[in-house]
């Protein structure tokens, strides 16, 4: 996940708030992506398909690790997509996993798997041998894990507590040491739900090579991205209007209703509400962000018109200039990463057919020349 960041672009953004991010651009021309690998995760692996893929990592040699959250295991593939084996199993003992949600490769040649709901970190070799367990955080849900270097990580947790209005929800991003003990807090958001699901706490983030953070506010129908320096201090506040990818004719109301129903079914499988009226597929325009080795920002976008079920990827320069829009295709809600000159997408649900896909990035995307 190492990337190289251009500080000059951030400095310009900080000094000139009304930069290119603040101005609408013409409706973008959509460009295709060339698929170079697809792994169908719905087929049997060691006797069972992937129940719900939640994270992935790609090693320097192109080998692939996919985390099966519900199956409590990590699947290994070579760079050609051939299945090499799996490790991990449900349980609470050494080497067991309960509800793993995140994994990361570290320079020591090891892989760290974070248990999302029980707050511990299990360390394995790249071949799957269990090595040790670190940091019990049973009071917090781990909802993000990134490797900074050999000795440090960026970890985000969600915490709940009672409040006068109902439930207080807090999300915290921390820089930790190799034992996952906090060094300092980089970002913190609190919201009192008042008995409802809080929205302002929902965000996604991506680290830069100098431990700076891009934080995307997912409760907005704009690109609203805060850039923080390694100490957690603001470097830039990026806001750019979002351009729809399609216009939805009025006679496609039934298509929108069916899409809303499907989103409700997905929410129900994940333990959320199954009521159709409570699911709003128009709520988020931007889903995920990642940063490549050249310091450019990639963001997955949907809608906001719910009749277009394709997912797109917008590419921005380090200075915030919109460059290109690519079409990924029909995904439920893909997680993306850009590394080693390729764009990788993991669709954990994917119309009940989860898949891992690798795309070639044309025109020098992904690596600094």
HELIX and SHEET records of a PDB file:
HELIX    1   1 UNK A    7  UNK A   15  1                                   9    
HELIX    2   2 UNK A   20  UNK A   22  5                                   3    
HELIX    3   3 UNK A  250  UNK A  252  5                                   3    
HELIX    4   4 UNK A  253  UNK A  269  1                                  17    
HELIX    5   5 UNK A  276  UNK A  278  5                                   3    
SHEET    1   A 5 UNK A  30  UNK A  32  0                                        
SHEET    2   A 5 UNK A 322  UNK A 330  1                                        
SHEET    3   A 5 UNK A 310  UNK A 316 -1                                        
SHEET    4   A 5 UNK A 297  UNK A 301 -1                                        
SHEET    5   A 5 UNK A 286  UNK A 291 -1                                        
SHEET    1   B 4 UNK A  34  UNK A  40  0                                        
SHEET    2   B 4 UNK A 355  UNK A 360 -1                                        
SHEET    3   B 4 UNK A 342  UNK A 347 -1                                        
SHEET    4   B 4 UNK A 335  UNK A 339 -1                                        
SHEET    1   C 4 UNK A  53  UNK A  58  0                                        
SHEET    2   C 4 UNK A  64  UNK A  68 -1                                        
SHEET    3   C 4 UNK A  73  UNK A  77 -1                                        
SHEET    4   C 4 UNK A  83  UNK A  87 -1                                        
SHEET    1   D 4 UNK A 100  UNK A 106  0                                        
SHEET    2   D 4 UNK A 110  UNK A 115 -1                                        
SHEET    3   D 4 UNK A 121  UNK A 125 -1                                        
SHEET    4   D 4 UNK A 130  UNK A 134 -1                                        
SHEET    1   E 4 UNK A 141  UNK A 147  0                                        
SHEET    2   E 4 UNK A 153  UNK A 162 -1                                        
SHEET    3   E 4 UNK A 167  UNK A 176 -1                                        
SHEET    4   E 4 UNK A 182  UNK A 192 -1                                        
SHEET    1   F 4 UNK A 203  UNK A 207  0                                        
SHEET    2   F 4 UNK A 213  UNK A 217 -1                                        
SHEET    3   F 4 UNK A 222  UNK A 228 -1                                        
SHEET    4   F 4 UNK A 234  UNK A 241 -1                                        
END                                                                             
